[in-house]
Amino acid sequence: MPIRIAARQAGYCRCNTVFATAPAVYPDGHFDPRQLQILKADPNLVVTSAAPATKNEDAADAAADQMRSDIERTMTVAKLREELGKMDVPIPDGAKKADLIDLIMAVTAQAPDEA
């Protein structure tokens, strides 16, 4: 079964793989059993089983990927910080552009649930 892995801090590297804070799905067999054991035991990673995606999930993932691409292309670090400030989102010291984009993506993903 595929697994979903997210790092608690962007750019975290383990088992020759760099992980982002946004969850990524890895196909069955991507990691060998020993690597899976190491990843699951690592407190800096969130590792969960990932059921095969439905068509709706695939569409949502594609939309999220497009949104991330648009943000990366059109927004500067200063603009990202400004937008996060408007949303009262705390920004960690030393946050890079990828970290700020992860925060924006997380906040916008939560917004419909809060309404």
C-alpha positions as CSV (number, residue, x, y, z in Angstrom):
1,M,0.0,0.0,0.0
2,P,1.3,3.5,-0.8
3,I,2.4,5.7,2.1
4,R,2.1,9.4,2.8
5,I,5.0,11.2,4.4
6,A,5.3,14.8,5.6
7,A,8.2,16.4,7.5
8,R,7.7,18.5,10.5
9,Q,10.3,20.9,9.0
10,A,10.7,21.5,5.2
11,G,13.8,20.0,3.7
12,Y,14.3,17.2,6.2
13,C,16.3,14.4,4.7
14,R,16.1,10.7,5.7
15,C,16.8,7.5,3.7
16,N,18.2,9.5,0.7
17,T,14.9,11.4,0.4
18,V,14.2,15.1,1.1
19,F,10.8,15.6,2.6
20,A,8.6,18.7,2.6
21,T,6.0,19.7,5.1
22,A,3.3,19.1,2.6
23,P,2.5,15.4,2.5
24,A,3.8,13.4,-0.4
25,V,2.6,9.9,-1.4
26,Y,5.1,7.3,-2.3
27,P,4.1,4.1,-4.2
28,D,4.3,0.7,-2.7
29,G,7.9,-0.6,-2.9
30,H,9.5,2.9,-3.1
31,F,11.2,2.3,0.3
32,D,12.5,-1.2,1.4
33,P,11.2,-2.7,4.7
34,R,14.2,-1.4,6.6
35,Q,13.8,2.1,5.3
36,L,10.0,2.1,6.2
37,Q,10.9,1.0,9.7
38,I,13.4,3.9,10.0
39,L,10.9,6.5,8.6
40,K,8.0,5.4,10.8
41,A,10.3,5.6,13.9
42,D,11.6,9.1,13.0
43,P,9.9,11.8,15.2
44,N,10.6,14.4,12.5
45,L,8.3,12.7,10.0
46,V,4.6,11.9,9.9
47,V,4.1,8.6,8.1
48,T,0.6,7.2,7.3
49,S,-0.9,4.7,4.9
50,A,-2.3,6.2,1.8
51,A,-5.3,4.6,0.1
52,P,-5.3,4.8,-3.7
53,A,-6.5,8.1,-4.8
54,T,-10.0,8.6,-6.2
55,K,-10.7,10.8,-9.2
56,N,-11.8,13.6,-6.9
57,E,-8.6,13.4,-4.9
58,D,-6.6,13.4,-8.1
59,A,-8.3,16.5,-9.2
60,A,-7.8,18.2,-5.8
61,D,-4.1,17.2,-5.9
62,A,-3.8,18.7,-9.4
63,A,-5.5,21.9,-8.3
64,A,-3.2,22.1,-5.2
65,D,-0.1,21.5,-7.4
66,Q,-1.3,24.3,-9.8
67,M,-1.9,26.7,-6.9
68,R,1.6,25.9,-5.4
69,S,3.1,26.5,-8.9
70,D,1.3,29.8,-9.3
71,I,2.3,31.0,-5.8
72,E,6.0,30.1,-6.4
73,R,5.9,31.9,-9.8
74,T,4.0,35.1,-8.8
75,M,4.7,35.8,-5.1
76,T,7.9,37.1,-3.6
77,V,9.0,36.2,0.0
78,A,8.0,39.7,1.1
79,K,4.5,39.3,-0.4
80,L,4.1,35.8,1.2
81,R,5.1,37.2,4.6
82,E,2.6,40.1,4.1
83,E,-0.2,37.7,3.2
84,L,0.6,35.4,6.2
85,G,0.6,38.4,8.5
86,K,-2.8,39.4,7.3
87,M,-4.0,35.9,8.2
88,D,-2.3,36.1,11.6
89,V,-0.2,33.1,10.8
90,P,3.0,32.9,12.9
91,I,6.1,32.7,10.7
92,P,9.0,30.7,12.0
93,D,12.4,32.4,12.3
94,G,14.5,31.6,9.2
95,A,11.6,30.5,7.1
96,K,12.5,30.2,3.5
97,K,10.1,30.7,0.5
98,A,9.2,27.0,0.4
99,D,8.3,27.1,4.1
100,L,6.1,30.2,3.5
101,I,4.4,28.5,0.6
102,D,3.7,25.5,2.8
103,L,2.1,27.7,5.4
104,I,-0.1,29.4,2.8
105,M,-1.1,26.1,1.4
106,A,-1.9,24.7,4.8
107,V,-4.0,27.7,5.7
108,T,-6.0,27.7,2.5
109,A,-6.6,24.0,2.7
110,Q,-8.1,24.5,6.2
111,A,-10.3,27.5,5.3
112,P,-13.3,25.5,3.9
113,D,-13.5,23.3,7.0
114,E,-13.7,26.4,9.3
115,A,-16.6,28.0,7.5
